[in-house]
Amino acid sequence: MTTVDDILVLIERGLYDDALLKIGELEDNPEKVRALSLIALDVYEKFSDISLALELMRDAEYFAKKIRDPFDRIIALGSIAYIYLTIGDRNRGVKLFEKALDEALEIGDNGKRVIALGKISYYMGVSGLVDSALETFEVAFDTLIRSKMDYTQKIDYLLKLGELLETTGDSLHSSNALPFYERAYDLFDKLHVNTKAAILEKKIALARTLRKTGIPEVRKALLEGKYGYAIAKITDLFRGEEQIIGLLETALWMKRVENFEYRQLTREVLEKMNAISFSQEGIEYVATLLTALGNIKEALVFASKIEDVQKKSEALKAIALELARENELEDAHRVIEAIPDGEVKERALQELMEIEARL
């Protein structure tokens, strides 16, 4: 009996005609939708053949309409909508998401309705529709809270929603992952699922540290302690300013988890900097990263190149306070004297006095 995995092997070999022939041998319509989606995505990613990808997705829609079970049909529609958005047909993708939502709200079984909404939220999130995904999750959450399920059942479904939120965040760049992680953390924390809450707390910290280059693969490697792999991936995928920033973000994460090899990585990155032309935004961010890493001399060099007076002042303030925390009070005062904005200078002096009082 042919399975989707059999077809996936053919797709990986580029044998698309053979893969398409095998689809007719699949027993279930949801499997046919999944197989057609995999072929369409592969054709689009490898050859940018949008017309063929769209043709395959129209076939996938045909099989989705034939799915009798409402829950399975809704999941299929959500997955198809995601593929449409991925290959560039935003209008069709959004329409299918709207259709999936309408059908999900009509499901009589409360539990299935909640999970269907959660799955749609996931597909919206990985499609880049972050706000819509979060709104849909809240609809799922409200539906569950208002349902007449017993307390134990509600807890089970809340955990499933939390896991869907986390999975969505795992699939996205740091900037989009954060709201999903934060909502999942809030759920697990309130439910006193301490192990899951601790994992989410770490994922949130990592996403905040890798603000610019926090793609899923790099974050996953860093969470698992595969620093060499993460560094190699950043070096391979990014160039110039982005690569420097990615490596400094990685070094900062290593520092925060007390892996002291961050010092060697930082030194290696500093040696590459002279050959790079930085944008003003890059200069500001590199100054921030170097300050957090404790490379104050180099941070000052970058801060001095910031053209915006307010941003330069904030960068110098951060450097001064870092010096103060390291008990380099004389140097901290000197840096504060160089702050061009009077209001920022006043705040810096006030915070410096508070640090001095604690030393």
N, C-alpha and C positions, 0 to 999 in steps of 0.2 A: 504493500500500500504506500502510495506517494505521500510525503509529508512536506511541510513548508521548509524544513531543514534540508531536505533533498534538493529543493528548488534553490535554496540559498547557496548551496555548493556550486550549482550551475551558474548562478549570478556572479559569484566570486571569480569564476573562470571566464566570465564574459560570454557565456553561451546563452544569450538571451532568447534566441528562437527555441532552443530546447527547453528553456525554463518556461516559456509561454505555453508550449505544448503540454507540459506537465501540469499546468494549472487546471486543465480539464479533468485531471485524475484526482484532484483534491475533493474530499467528500463534503466539507462544510463551506458555506458561503463566507463566514468570517475568515477562514483560512485563505480563500481566494482573494479577498480584499487585502489581506496582509501580504500575500505573495506579489500581487500586482503593485502594491505600494513600494515594496522592496526593489522591484525591478525599475519602477519609475524613478525612485530616488537615486539608484545607482547610475542609471542612464544620464540623469541630470548632473550628478556630481562629477562623473568621469568625462562626459562628452558635451555638457551644456545643451543637450538636445531637448529643448523645452517642448516642442510640438509633440514628440513621441511620448514624453513624460505626461503631458496633458491628456493625450489619447488613452494612455494606460489608466490614468486616474478616472477618466469617464467610464471605462470598463469596471473599475473598482466601485464606482458609485452604483452601477447597474447591479452588481452582486450585493451591495449593501442594502439596496431596496428590497431584495429578495429574502433578507434575514427576518425570520418571523418573530423571534424573541426580542421584545422592545429594548431590553438592557443591552444585548449583544449588538443590536442595530445602532444604538446610540454610541457605543464605544467605537464601532466601525466608522460612523460618521465623523466622530472627533478625530480619529487617526487620519482619515482622508483630508479633513480640513487642514490639519497640520502639514500634510504633504503639499497641498495646494499653496499654502503660505510659503513653504520652504522653496518651492520651485517658481514662485513669483506671481501666482494668480491670487492676489489678496482678496479681491471681491468675492470670488467663488469660495475661498476658504472661510471668510467671515460669514457668508450666507449659510454655509453648512454648519458652522458653530451655532448660529442662531437656531437653525432647525434642530440640531442635537439638544440644545437647551430647552426648546419648546417641548420636545418629546420627553426629555428627562423629567420635566415638571408634571407630566401626565402619568408617570409611573405610579401605580397604586401602592406597591410595597415600599414602605418608608426606607427600609435599609437599602434596597436596590436604588431608590431615588437618590439617596445621599451619596452612595458610591459612584453612581453615574455622573452626578454633578462634580464630584471630586476628580473623576477621570477626565471630564471635559476641562476642568480647571488645569489639570496637568498638561493636556495637549495645547491649551491656549498659552500656558506659560512657556513651553518649549518652542512655541511658534513665535514668541516675542511679544505676545499680547499680555504683558505683565499685569496691567491694571485690570483688564477684563478677567484674567485668571484669578486674581485676588478677590474681586467682587463675586465671582462664581463660587469660590471657596466659601465666602461668607454666607451665600445663599444655602450651600450645603450644610454649613454649621447651624444656621438658624432653623433649617428644616429638621435637622436632628434634634435640636434642643426642644422644638415645639411638638415633636412626635410623642406618641403615647407608649413608646418602648419603655421597658423597665430599665432601672439604673445600670445594671450590669451590661445590658446590650448597648446602651448609649456609650458607655466607656469603651467598649470594643470598637464601635464605629468611630469614636473620637480618635482612638489610636490609629485606625486605618487612615483617617484624614490627615493626621500628623505625619504619617509615613509618606503619604502622597505629596504633601508639602515639601518634605525633606528631599524626596526623589526629584521633584521639580527643581529645587534649588541646586541639587547635584549636577543637573544637566545644563545649567546656565552660567554665564560669565558672572564674576563676583558682584558687579553692580546690580544685576537683576536677581541674583540668587539671594541677596540679603533679606528682602522682605519675606520671602518664603521661609528661610531659615528662622527668622525672628518670630514669625507666626507659629511655626512648628515648635520652637523652644517654649513659647508662651503656653501652648497646649500641654506639652510634656511636663513642664514645670508645675502647672496648676494641678495636673493629674498625679504629681509626685512620682513620675517615672524618671528617677534620678539618673540612671545610666544614659538614657536617651537624651535627657536635658543636657548632661555634661558633654555628650558628643556634639550636640547642636551648638553649645556654647563655644566649643573649639572651632567648629566650622564657621561660625559668625566671626570670630577673631581672625581666622585665616582670610576670609573674604574681605574683611576690612583692611587687612595688611596688604593683600594683593589687589589693590584698587584698580590698577591699570592692566595688568597682565594675568589676571586670575581666571584663566580658562579652566574648564572642568578637569581636564587631564592633568594639568600642573597642580591644581589644588589637591586632587586625589593622591598624587604622588607624595606631596609634602605631608599630608595627613598620615600617610603610611611610613613616613620617614625615609622615603626614597629620594634623597636630596640630589644625588648624582643624576638620576633620571630626569628630575624636574629641571635641573640646570641645563642638561643636554637638550631638553625639549624647548626651553626658552631660547637657547642659542640657535636652535634650528629654525624656529618659527618666527622669531623677531629679529629686526635689524636696527642698527643705529641707536637713536634715543630710546626707542621702546625696549630694545634688548638690555641696555644699561639699566633702565628702570626695573625691568623684570628681574634682573639678577640682584639688584639692590633690595627689591621687595622680598626676594627669597632669602637674602642674607638677614634681613630684619626679622623674618619669621624664625629663622634658625636661632637668632639671638634670643627671641622671646620664648623659645622652647629649650633654651640653654644648651644648644649645640654650638660649641665654641669654635667650630670650623668656619663660622660666619666671618671671623676675622680674616682668614685666608681668602675667602671668596671676595670680601670687600676690597682687600688689597689688589686682587687680580682685576676687579672692575675699575678701580681708580687708575690703574695703568692704561686702561683702554680709553679713558675719557677724553684725552687731548685730541684724539682723532675724530671726535664726534661733534657735529654742529647741533646745538640744542635750541629748541623753541623757547619762548618766554615761559610758557606753561611747564615745559620740561625742566627748565632751570629752577623754577619755584618748587616743583615737586622733588627734584633731586636734592635741593637744599634741605627740605623737610626730612627726606629719608636719611641723609648723611648725619643730620642732627640726632635723629632717633638712634642711629647706629653708633653715635659717640665720636664720629669723625668731624670734630668741631672746626679744625683748621680748613678742611676742604669744604665744609658747609658754609663757612664765612666767604670763601672765594665765590661760591655760587650765589649766595645771598647778595653779594655786592653787585652782581650782574642783573639783578631784578630791577626792571625799569619802573614798575608801578610802585609809587611811594608807600601806599597802604600795605601792599603785599610784602615789600622789602622790610617795612617796619615790623610786621608780624613775624617774618622769618628771623630777623635779628633778635626779636623778643624771645622766640623759642630757643635760639642758640644761647642767649644770655642765661635763661633759666636752667638750661641743661648744664651749663658751666657752674652755676650756683649749686645745683644738686650734687655736682662732683666736687664741691667745696673750693672751686676756683673762683672765689668771690671777687678778687681784684680784676680778673679778666672779664667777669660778668658785668661789673660796673663799666668797664671800658666799652664793651659792646653796647650796653644800654645808652651810653653817651652818643653813640653813632646812629641811634634810631632817629630817622628824620621826622616822623609824625609825633607831635607833642603829646597827644592823647594816649597813643600806644606806649610812648616812653613812660608816662605817668603810671599806667597799668603795670608795666614791666617793673618799675621801681617798687610799687606796692607789693607785687608778688615776690620780688627779690627779698624785701624786708621780712615777709612771712617765712620764706625758706631759711633766712639767716636766723630767725628766732627759733627755728626747730633744730638747728645744727648745734 
